[in-house]
Amino acid sequence: MLPVIALVGRPNVGKSTLFNRLTKSRDALVANYAGLTRDRKYGEADIDGHKLLLIDTGGISGGEEGIDAAMAEQSMLAIEEADIVLFLVDSRAGLTPADEMIAKRLRIRSKPTLLVANKVDGVNPDIALAPFYELGIGELFPTTATHGRGVRTLMQRVVEGLPEQAVEEEAEGATGIKIGIVGRPNVGKSTLVNRLLGEDRVVVYDEPGTTRDSVYINYERDEKPYTLIDTAGIRRRKNIKESVEKFSIVKTLQAVEDANVVVLVIDAREGLVDQDMHLMGSVIQAGRALVVALNKWDGLEAEHRDYVKAELERRLRFVDFADVHFISALHGTGVGHLYESIEAAYQSATDKLSTNHLTRILQWAVSEHQPPLVHGHRIKLRYAHAGGQNPPVIVIHGNQTEQVPSHYVRYLEKTFRKALELQGTPVKIEFRTGSNPYADKKNKLSDRQKAKKRRLMKFVKKKK
């Protein structure tokens, strides 16, 4: 599961700016205005191949009332959830009572903490940073988040300080295929888990938000080991009010990363909604194998069933590799067939692929549909080999590969998936461009070539 990094500090010290820089996004609002961030925001960062889950929090000043008090409470909950805390201070403003109050709270919780002195541009670092050593909170890192100064050094230290395996204790004993059950609240995830297990293992109640944490359950079926991960439902952000539910989102996203196969449960009575599509996008972005289960299918009128099927066909074209099942978790209809798709998806996601076979598929794909021309030269794709599993990663070597357009990448993904008969899993294509051995070498002309060049130059001058 992804390690969690929380950004905390007073208002307007640059937490959202650092969040946007690390996630390479503009998800967090940034302005020279204290208290702009009122809710926690989650984002994924990739630091030298290490994936991290970042939490941007609202500022803590110590004198909060009303909505600011709730915001400060969420920030402190973020500290409890984090593996490492980045405590940001403003080097221009100097040490404040609010900084001392936050440092005291961090010391009480004994969380691994790095002190980040932001906005060091334009100030004398030795003078500006001296007061912050009084906090005694951890290593001090001078940064300027707006320009990226010192950020790489900071994050390298974060990666070094990560636990060897940032997973929950209950996940450590996971065995066999890990199956993540995700979906919106009250779509029947826990009912499906109980049906798959054949016993009432998790609490089921007709109220959204019954499940608050990700629950790992080991079991065997037909002498094969499995681990079911029952997760909390994810609602639209505007509907999330309870602070506990916000951290349930973190647990669910971590469970998706930890799973081998994700079963997305959709309420057939409500049909396919935008939040289902967002969840599906998160699963595909994480590279996990996917099975779609439309629950509560029993009792639907024929006209509504036809409408739902038409919507699925129209909106799920980008995940045409995923199997779709129409089930009733309450009565058990169609639930047993989920295992067939789960097994097939897991097998496809973890298959070993030979270089010879992948290269032949690539050559056939190029012969059927050649890459486009770039600056008058054809992109050349020479050979392919496997680069990883779950999802299958195919590394393609050639020339000018950085110029391959997105539509041609999608063509290659579909071609490889069809030729390899992969089911239920996305395919990731990576490109490698070979270096030109003559790039830095000047061509030496022979005497004959020099004489020819002189004759050509004389001809050009006469023509002018």
C-alpha positions in Angstrom: 0.0 0.0 0.0 1.1 3.5 -0.7 3.0 5.4 2.1 1.2 8.5 3.3 2.9 11.9 3.5 1.0 14.7 5.2 1.8 18.4 4.6 1.0 20.5 7.7 1.7 24.0 9.0 0.2 27.4 9.5 -2.0 29.0 6.8 -0.2 30.4 3.8 3.2 28.8 4.3 3.1 27.1 0.8 1.6 23.6 1.6 -0.6 23.6 -1.5 2.2 24.9 -3.7 4.5 22.1 -2.6 1.6 19.6 -3.1 1.1 20.7 -6.7 4.8 20.6 -7.4 5.1 17.0 -6.1 2.0 15.7 -7.7 2.8 17.6 -10.9 -0.7 19.0 -11.0 -2.8 22.0 -10.2 -5.3 20.2 -8.1 -4.8 22.4 -5.0 -5.9 26.0 -5.1 -2.9 28.4 -4.6 -3.2 32.1 -3.8 -1.6 34.6 -1.5 -4.5 34.3 0.9 -4.5 32.6 4.3 -6.9 29.8 4.9 -7.7 29.1 1.2 -7.4 25.3 1.7 -10.2 24.2 4.0 -10.4 20.5 3.1 -7.9 17.8 2.8 -6.8 17.0 -0.8 -5.2 13.7 -1.8 -2.7 13.2 -4.6 -0.2 10.7 -5.9 3.5 11.6 -6.3 6.3 9.5 -8.0 9.7 10.2 -6.5 12.4 8.3 -8.3 10.1 5.3 -8.8 8.6 5.4 -5.3 4.9 6.2 -5.3 3.6 8.2 -2.4 0.1 9.4 -1.3 0.2 13.1 -0.4 -2.3 14.8 1.8 -2.6 18.6 1.6 -4.2 20.0 4.8 -5.7 23.3 5.9 -3.6 25.6 8.0 -3.4 25.4 11.8 -3.1 28.7 13.7 -4.2 27.6 17.2 -7.1 30.0 17.6 -9.6 28.4 15.3 -13.4 28.7 15.7 -16.3 27.4 13.7 -15.3 26.0 10.3 -11.6 26.7 10.9 -11.8 24.5 14.1 -13.1 21.6 12.0 -10.4 22.2 9.4 -7.7 22.1 12.1 -9.2 18.9 13.4 -8.9 17.3 10.0 -5.2 18.4 9.8 -4.5 16.7 13.1 -6.2 13.5 11.8 -4.0 13.7 8.7 -1.0 13.5 11.1 -2.3 10.4 12.7 -2.8 8.7 9.3 0.6 9.7 7.9 3.8 7.7 7.8 5.9 10.9 7.5 4.9 14.5 8.3 6.3 17.5 6.4 6.0 20.4 8.8 6.1 23.6 6.7 7.1 27.0 8.2 7.6 30.4 6.6 11.2 31.5 6.7 10.3 35.1 5.9 7.8 35.4 8.7 10.1 33.7 11.2 9.1 31.6 14.2 5.6 32.2 15.4 3.5 30.9 18.4 1.4 28.8 16.0 4.6 27.1 14.8 5.5 26.3 18.3 2.0 24.9 19.0 2.1 22.6 16.0 5.6 21.4 16.9 4.4 20.6 20.4 1.5 18.5 19.0 3.8 16.7 16.6 6.2 15.8 19.4 3.3 14.4 21.4 2.4 12.1 18.5 6.0 11.0 17.9 5.5 10.9 14.1 8.6 10.9 11.9 8.7 14.6 10.9 10.8 16.8 8.6 10.9 20.5 9.1 10.6 22.4 5.8 11.5 26.1 5.9 9.8 27.4 2.8 10.2 30.7 0.9 14.0 31.0 1.4 14.5 32.9 -1.8 15.6 36.5 -1.3 16.6 36.0 2.4 19.8 35.1 4.1 19.4 31.4 5.0 21.7 31.5 8.0 19.8 34.3 9.6 16.3 33.2 8.5 16.6 29.6 9.5 18.3 30.0 12.9 15.1 30.5 15.0 13.5 27.3 13.7 16.2 25.1 15.3 14.6 26.0 18.7 11.6 23.7 17.7 13.8 20.6 17.9 11.3 18.8 15.7 13.7 17.1 13.2 15.9 17.8 10.2 15.6 21.3 8.7 15.3 21.6 4.9 15.3 25.1 3.2 13.0 25.2 0.2 11.2 27.4 -2.3 8.2 25.4 -3.4 7.3 27.9 -6.2 10.6 27.4 -8.0 11.4 23.9 -6.8 14.5 24.9 -4.9 15.5 22.3 -2.3 12.5 20.1 -3.1 14.4 17.2 -4.6 16.8 17.0 -1.7 13.8 17.0 0.7 12.0 14.3 -1.1 15.1 12.1 -1.4 15.3 12.3 2.4 11.6 11.4 2.6 12.1 8.3 0.4 15.1 7.3 2.6 12.9 7.5 5.7 10.0 5.5 4.4 9.2 2.2 6.2 10.3 -0.9 4.3 6.7 -1.9 3.6 4.1 0.7 4.4 1.1 -1.6 4.8 -1.4 -2.3 7.5 -0.8 -5.1 9.9 -3.8 -7.0 8.7 -2.5 -6.9 5.1 0.8 -8.5 6.1 -0.7 -11.9 6.2 -2.4 -11.6 2.8 -2.3 -14.8 0.7 -3.1 -15.8 -2.8 -4.9 -13.5 -5.2 -5.8 -10.2 -3.5 -9.3 -9.1 -4.6 -10.3 -5.5 -3.8 -14.0 -4.8 -3.7 -14.7 -1.1 -4.4 -17.6 1.1 -5.3 -19.9 3.9 -4.1 -21.5 3.6 -0.7 -24.5 1.2 -0.3 -24.0 -0.6 -3.6 -23.7 -4.0 -1.8 -19.9 -4.4 -1.4 -20.0 -5.9 2.1 -23.0 -8.1 1.1 -20.9 -9.4 -1.9 -17.9 -10.0 0.4 -20.1 -12.1 2.7 -21.6 -14.0 -0.2 -18.1 -14.7 -1.6 -17.0 -16.0 1.8 -20.2 -17.9 2.4 -20.5 -16.4 5.9 -21.5 -13.1 7.6 -17.9 -11.8 8.1 -18.4 -8.1 7.8 -21.2 -5.8 9.0 -24.0 -5.2 6.5 -26.6 -2.4 7.1 -28.9 -0.5 4.9 -27.1 2.8 5.4 -24.3 4.4 3.4 -20.9 4.5 5.1 -21.3 1.3 7.3 -17.7 0.2 6.3 -15.2 2.8 7.4 -11.9 0.9 7.0 -10.3 -1.6 4.5 -10.8 -5.1 5.9 -8.4 -7.9 4.8 -9.9 -11.4 4.9 -7.9 -14.5 4.1 -9.8 -17.6 3.0 -9.6 -20.7 0.7 -11.9 -21.8 -2.1 -11.4 -25.1 -3.9 -8.1 -25.3 -2.0 -6.9 -22.0 -3.5 -5.9 -19.2 -1.2 -7.5 -15.7 -1.7 -7.6 -12.4 0.2 -10.7 -10.3 0.0 -10.4 -6.6 0.7 -13.6 -4.9 1.7 -13.3 -1.1 1.3 -15.3 1.9 2.3 -17.5 3.5 -0.4 -16.3 6.6 -2.1 -18.8 9.4 -2.7 -18.5 12.6 -4.6 -16.3 15.1 -2.8 -19.1 17.6 -2.2 -21.1 14.9 -0.3 -18.2 14.0 2.1 -18.7 15.7 5.5 -17.4 13.4 8.2 -13.7 13.5 8.8 -13.6 9.7 9.3 -15.0 9.2 5.9 -12.3 11.3 4.3 -9.6 8.9 5.6 -11.6 6.0 4.4 -10.8 7.4 0.9 -7.1 7.0 1.6 -7.6 3.4 2.8 -9.6 2.6 -0.4 -7.0 4.1 -2.7 -4.3 2.2 -0.9 -6.4 -1.0 -1.1 -6.6 -0.5 -4.9 -2.8 -0.3 -5.1 -2.4 -3.3 -2.9 -4.9 -5.5 -4.8 -4.2 -7.8 -7.7 -7.7 -7.7 -9.2 -10.3 -5.0 -8.4 -14.0 -5.8 -8.5 -16.0 -2.6 -9.1 -19.5 -3.0 -7.8 -22.2 -0.8 -9.4 -25.8 -0.4 -8.4 -27.8 -1.6 -11.4 -30.9 0.2 -10.1 -29.2 3.5 -10.3 -27.2 2.7 -13.4 -23.7 3.9 -14.4 -23.0 7.3 -12.8 -20.1 9.6 -13.1 -18.6 8.6 -9.7 -18.4 5.0 -11.0 -16.5 6.2 -14.0 -14.1 8.1 -11.7 -13.5 5.0 -9.6 -12.9 3.0 -12.8 -10.4 5.6 -14.0 -8.5 5.3 -10.6 -8.3 1.5 -11.0 -7.0 1.8 -14.6 -4.5 4.5 -13.6 -3.2 2.2 -10.9 -2.8 -0.5 -13.5 -4.9 -3.1 -11.7 -6.9 -5.8 -13.4 -10.6 -5.0 -13.4 -13.9 -6.9 -13.2 -17.2 -5.0 -13.2 -20.2 -6.3 -11.2 -23.6 -4.8 -11.6 -25.3 -5.7 -8.3 -29.1 -5.7 -7.5 -29.9 -7.0 -11.0 -32.7 -9.1 -9.8 -36.2 -7.6 -9.9 -35.3 -5.0 -12.6 -37.8 -4.6 -15.4 -36.7 -5.6 -18.8 -36.9 -2.1 -20.2 -34.5 -0.8 -17.4 -32.1 -3.7 -18.0 -31.9 -2.9 -21.7 -31.2 0.7 -20.9 -28.4 -0.2 -18.4 -26.8 -2.6 -20.9 -26.9 0.1 -23.6 -25.3 2.6 -21.3 -22.6 0.1 -20.4 -21.8 -0.5 -24.0 -21.6 3.2 -24.8 -19.6 4.4 -21.8 -17.3 1.5 -21.1 -15.5 1.4 -24.5 -12.3 2.5 -22.9 -12.3 -0.6 -20.6 -13.6 -3.1 -23.2 -11.1 -5.6 -21.8 -13.0 -5.9 -18.5 -15.6 -8.6 -18.0 -19.1 -7.4 -16.9 -21.3 -9.5 -14.6 -24.9 -9.0 -13.7 -25.3 -10.3 -10.1 -27.4 -10.3 -7.0 -25.1 -10.3 -3.9 -28.1 -10.7 -1.6 -29.4 -13.9 -3.3 -26.1 -15.1 -4.8 -27.2 -15.0 -8.5 -24.2 -14.9 -10.8 -21.7 -14.4 -7.9 -19.9 -17.7 -8.5 -19.0 -16.6 -12.1 -17.0 -13.7 -10.7 -14.2 -16.1 -9.8 -13.8 -17.2 -13.4 -13.1 -13.6 -14.5 -11.0 -12.9 -11.4 -8.8 -15.9 -12.2 -8.5 -15.0 -15.9 -7.7 -11.4 -15.1 -5.0 -12.4 -12.6 -3.5 -14.9 -15.0 -3.3 -12.3 -17.7 -1.9 -9.6 -15.4 0.9 -11.9 -14.2 1.8 -14.0 -17.3 5.4 -14.1 -18.3 5.9 -12.8 -21.8 8.8 -13.8 -24.1 10.8 -11.3 -26.0 10.6 -13.3 -29.2 6.8 -13.4 -29.1 6.4 -9.7 -28.3 8.8 -8.6 -31.0 6.9 -10.7 -33.6 3.6 -9.0 -32.5 5.3 -5.6 -32.8 6.6 -6.3 -36.3 3.1 -7.4 -37.4 1.5 -4.3 -35.8 4.0 -2.0 -37.6 3.5 -3.7 -40.9 -0.3 -3.4 -40.6 -0.2 0.2 -39.5 3.1 2.1 -39.7 4.0 4.8 -37.2 3.7 8.4 -38.5 6.4 10.6 -40.0 8.2 13.1 -37.8 10.1 15.9 -39.5 10.1 13.8 -42.6 11.5 10.7 -40.9 9.6 7.5 -40.1 9.5 6.5 -36.4 11.2 3.1 -36.2 10.1 0.5 -33.6 12.6 -2.3 -33.6 11.9 -4.8 -30.9 9.9 -5.3 -27.7 10.4 -7.2 -24.4 8.5 -7.5 -21.1 9.2 -4.9 -18.4 6.9 -5.9 -15.6 3.7 -7.6 -14.4 0.4 -6.5 -12.8 -0.1 -4.7 -15.1 1.9 -6.2 -18.0 4.5 -3.7 -19.1 5.8 -3.9 -22.7 9.0 -2.0 -23.4 9.5 -1.1 -27.0 12.9 0.0 -28.4 13.4 2.2 -31.5 14.3 5.6 -32.8 12.3 8.8 -32.1 10.1 6.9 -29.7 9.4 10.1 -27.7 7.5 11.3 -30.7 5.0 8.4 -30.8 1.5 9.9 -30.7 -1.1 8.8 -28.1 -3.4 7.3 -30.7 -0.7 5.0 -32.0 0.1 4.0 -28.4 -3.6 3.0 -27.9 -3.4 1.0 -31.2 -0.3 -0.9 -29.9 -2.0 -1.5 -26.5 -5.1 -3.1 -28.2 -2.9 -5.0 -30.6 -0.8 -6.6 -27.9 -3.9 -7.3 -25.7 -5.6 -9.1 -28.6 -2.6 -11.0 -29.8 -1.7 -12.1 -26.2 -5.3 -12.9 -25.4 -5.1 -10.8 -22.3 -8.4 -10.5 -20.3 -9.4 -8.0 -17.7 -6.1 -6.2 -17.4 -4.7 -2.9 -18.9 -1.4 -3.0 -20.8 1.2 -0.4 -20.2 3.6 0.6 -23.1 7.0 2.1 -22.4 9.4 3.3 -25.0 13.2 3.4 -25.1 15.1 5.4 -27.7 18.6 4.2 -28.7 21.4 6.6 -28.6 23.1 7.8 -31.8 26.8 6.7 -31.8 27.7 9.4 -34.3 25.8 12.2 -32.6 29.0 13.9 -31.2 31.4 12.9 -33.9 32.3 15.2 -36.7 32.5 13.6 -40.1 36.0 13.9 -41.6 36.1 14.6 -45.3 38.6 12.8 -47.5 40.8 14.8 -50.0 38.4 13.9 -52.8 35.4 15.1 -50.9 37.1 18.3 -50.0 37.9 19.0 -53.7 34.3 18.3 -54.6 33.1 20.7 -52.0 35.3 23.4 -53.3 34.0 22.9 -56.8 30.4 23.1 -55.6 31.1 26.3 -53.6 32.7 28.0 -56.7 29.6 27.0 -58.7 27.3 28.5 -56.1 29.3 31.8 -56.0 29.2 32.1 -59.8 25.4 31.6 -59.8 24.9 34.4 -57.3 
